[in-house]
Amino acid sequence: MSTAASKPRPRIGGTGTALTRAAKKAEAVRPPVRRVGVQGGQSWFAVMSASRAGAEHVVRQDASGRLHCGCEAGLSRRPCWHLFAVVGWLAEQSSESDVREDEHQPALLVRRQVELV
């Protein structure tokens, strides 16, 4: 039995064009992502910056699954590619068989794993 039902799906707010651009950039850049903390139903992730060597952006997943990024776009409440990088990383960590089957199709993977709000 899968435990995925107990975990909230990642949620990203925004509109179609901005979300598509952000997803495509994450797919192209594929930055290193690492989980840096978990507390009280929330998780924090560090995503390497594509424009600043050695810099990282912090993405927080709240208890409802919604993702928030500390980059300039994220602070302006716009979708950013760092969010999609975390979604991709979470999907890779999942043990669900449908995720493993789509591993080589990142755009499809992102659409399956993200609930747009």
C-alpha positions as a printed NumPy array, in Angstrom:
array([[  0.   ,   0.   ,   0.   ],
       [  1.364,   3.411,  -0.962],
       [  2.045,   6.071,   1.648],
       [  1.759,   8.804,  -0.992],
       [ -1.862,   9.48 ,  -0.001],
       [ -0.693,  10.719,   3.391],
       [  1.798,  13.176,   1.874],
       [  0.488,  16.4  ,   0.342],
       [  1.295,  16.847,  -3.336],
       [  3.523,  19.799,  -4.174],
       [  1.397,  22.818,  -5.103],
       [  2.535,  25.773,  -7.197],
       [  0.425,  28.872,  -7.832],
       [  0.537,  30.934, -11.013],
       [ -0.785,  31.175, -14.54 ],
       [ -0.223,  28.956, -17.583],
       [  2.506,  30.85 , -19.435],
       [  4.61 ,  31.613, -16.36 ],
       [  4.272,  28.045, -15.103],
       [  5.253,  26.624, -18.488],
       [  8.349,  28.846, -18.683],
       [  9.397,  27.911, -15.153],
       [  8.898,  24.178, -15.781],
       [ 10.884,  24.299, -19.033],
       [ 13.781,  26.126, -17.366],
       [ 13.919,  23.611, -14.506],
       [ 13.916,  20.826, -17.081],
       [ 16.787,  22.452, -19.005],
       [ 18.919,  23.497, -16.007],
       [ 18.374,  20.437, -13.75 ],
       [ 20.161,  22.019, -10.774],
       [ 21.317,  20.099,  -7.725],
       [ 18.589,  19.968,  -5.053],
       [ 18.981,  18.822,  -1.47 ],
       [ 16.634,  18.626,   1.491],
       [ 18.032,  20.821,   4.253],
       [ 15.374,  20.464,   6.933],
       [ 12.06 ,  18.994,   8.055],
       [  9.988,  20.281,  10.964],
       [  6.32 ,  20.448,  11.873],
       [  5.032,  19.063,   8.573],
       [  7.193,  21.451,   6.542],
       [ 10.309,  20.739,   4.485],
       [ 13.091,  23.021,   3.261],
       [ 15.188,  22.451,   0.15 ],
       [ 18.278,  24.17 ,  -1.238],
       [ 18.396,  24.668,  -5.023],
       [ 21.577,  25.868,  -6.725],
       [ 21.24 ,  29.232,  -8.479],
       [ 21.736,  29.245, -12.246],
       [ 22.87 ,  32.876, -12.323],
       [ 25.032,  33.185,  -9.186],
       [ 27.895,  30.735,  -8.81 ],
       [ 27.815,  29.   ,  -5.438],
       [ 24.52 ,  30.602,  -4.366],
       [ 21.451,  28.606,  -3.359],
       [ 17.77 ,  29.465,  -3.113],
       [ 15.663,  28.023,  -0.314],
       [ 12.319,  26.451,  -1.206],
       [  9.862,  25.643,   1.584],
       [  7.049,  23.12 ,   1.267],
       [  4.366,  23.95 ,   3.821],
       [  2.141,  21.381,   5.515],
       [ -0.494,  21.713,   2.756],
       [  2.109,  20.92 ,   0.081],
       [  2.36 ,  24.457,  -1.307],
       [  5.881,  25.446,  -2.37 ],
       [  7.404,  28.858,  -1.613],
       [ 10.768,  30.096,  -2.917],
       [ 13.074,  32.765,  -1.475],
       [ 14.33 ,  33.927,  -4.896],
       [ 13.308,  37.282,  -6.392],
       [ 10.431,  35.78 ,  -8.397],
       [  9.251,  33.723,  -5.435],
       [  9.273,  36.728,  -3.108],
       [  7.097,  38.514,  -5.692],
       [  4.709,  35.522,  -5.551],
       [  5.489,  34.511,  -9.137],
       [  6.241,  30.909, -10.125],
       [  9.944,  30.198, -10.456],
       [ 11.906,  27.299, -11.839],
       [ 13.346,  26.469,  -8.404],
       [  9.895,  25.19 ,  -7.379],
       [  9.794,  22.828, -10.349],
       [ 13.337,  21.669,  -9.577],
       [ 12.109,  20.602,  -6.115],
       [  9.059,  18.878,  -7.63 ],
       [ 11.364,  16.919,  -9.933],
       [ 13.634,  15.998,  -7.031],
       [ 10.673,  14.843,  -4.928],
       [  9.407,  12.738,  -7.819],
       [ 12.812,  11.094,  -8.175],
       [ 12.758,  10.259,  -4.455],
       [  9.319,   8.695,  -4.686],
       [  9.014,   4.938,  -4.814],
       [  5.741,   5.014,  -6.749],
       [  5.929,   2.896,  -9.898],
       [  4.186,   5.413, -12.175],
       [  6.861,   8.   , -11.363],
       [  9.628,   5.518, -12.186],
       [  7.995,   4.715, -15.546],
       [  7.939,   8.408, -16.53 ],
       [ 11.425,   9.198, -15.241],
       [ 12.706,  10.082, -18.712],
       [  9.784,  12.403, -19.469],
       [ 10.322,  15.39 , -17.094],
       [  7.482,  17.572, -18.451],
       [  4.962,  14.762, -17.954],
       [  6.463,  14.029, -14.567],
       [  6.036,  17.646, -13.443],
       [  2.407,  17.772, -14.639],
       [  1.581,  14.587, -12.694],
       [  3.292,  15.657,  -9.482],
       [  2.113,  19.284,  -9.184],
       [ -1.304,  20.477,  -8.173],
       [ -1.774,  23.902,  -9.729],
       [ -3.495,  26.359,  -7.427]])
